[in-house]
Amino acid sequence: MDAKEIYKRHAAFCQLMSNPKRLEIIFLIGKEAMCVDEIAKKMDVRVANVSQHLALMRDKNVVSTSREGTKVYYRLTSPKLLEACTLIREIMLDQAKEELAALLDADSCQ
């Protein structure tokens, strides 16, 4: 696989993860496996909606499943997925703090 193919795959992954609901799912199942109805309840959305997102994420190898009786549990395929999302969130929070500090500095100058 050459560098161009890796960039294409990276872009496709970022496109998949550009949905806020999928990011929320990442953070919910990042620490423990959960079934669809648990995820839907925590997100306050319909089970069908969560199922659609999970199906896309499973197709792209972001989540895997295991069955316990009649329940199907979803977990991340790699803990690095949560680490990457957490790192991006920390960067965004740092940027927001800098923007707020700049606004407060501008207000104090007036």
Secondary structure, DSSP 8 states (H G I E B T S, - for coil): --HHHHHHHHHHHHHHTTSHHHHHHHHHHSSS-EEHHHHHHHHTS-HHHHHHHHHHHHHTTSEEEEEETTEEEEEES-HHHHHHHHHHHHHHHHHHHHHHHHHHHHHHH-
